[in-house]
Amino acid sequence: MPTYKDALKINEHYALDNDKEPSAVKLLMLHHANMSSADLLARMDEPMEDDTYQAFLRSVNQYIVDHKPVQYITGTEYFFGHYFCVNRDVLIPRFETEELIGYVLDLKDEYFGDGPVKLLDVGTGSGCLAITLALEDKTIEAHATDISEAAVSVAKDNSDSLGANVTFHHGNLLEPVKSMRFDMLISNPPYIPDDEAVEPLVKNHEPHIALFGGKDGLDYYRAILKDAESILEKRYIIAFEHAYDKADALKRLIRKHLKHVKIIQKQDMQGKDRMTFVLKKA
């Protein structure tokens, strides 16, 4: 059997030759060897066990040949300091969404102080938004909805394994909670236009219901904004993640549906317009 070093080097080159990320190959090796990066570094010159090596090679081919996301192979994604289980029923949490969490926590403190708030995550998927916010701020009473029963099941499992206190509701957008009232609404809904080209790694594996948002990618924002104030208190915060080229269009939608609100838009670390916040005073 090859050493860990040789197996890693060969397959990292294999990834590069096929326009894939060599870092993903290392993640697959760590997963199958059940090692940390420090452990792997210390054992680079040791031969791999046959079972581990064969499983590693199968996963590398799934990633490179079948275009399967590495997170679906390992079954996990690291998000805001927590490991979330993911599968083909839920969208893989993205790094940019961690920035949304940070801004929401800051705005919550600024707007509501230390008092308890009731928060709704619309289209929760893996539950990463609602769960992380509930873990980071114990004054948040978190609720979450999703139209996919399978996604709600994944989110509940993540909430239980991470020890979060989140109430999940199965159903479309705001419909399952129409008799409730919330101080905050947060959503990262599907926002890819239906006819936009999407790389095979995403299109062929991640759930389309969590990706595509109508002809212009804004259908879910329209639906949420149309009924938002029916489930929000008089004083509220809305937080959206969105496509980098939809900030102006989303601002116009907000102005159409919500009156006397303050709109704040933020760029992500790549300088792209990714986040929009709506604040209303009582």
Helices and strands as residue ranges (DSSP letters): H 4-17, H 22-33, H 37-42, H 50-64, H 70-74, E 76-79, E 82-85, H 95-112, E 117-122, H 128-136, E 140-146, H 149-162, E 166-170, G 175-177, E 182-187, H 200-203, G 208-210, H 219-227, G 228-230, E 232-241, H 247-257, E 262-267, E 273-280
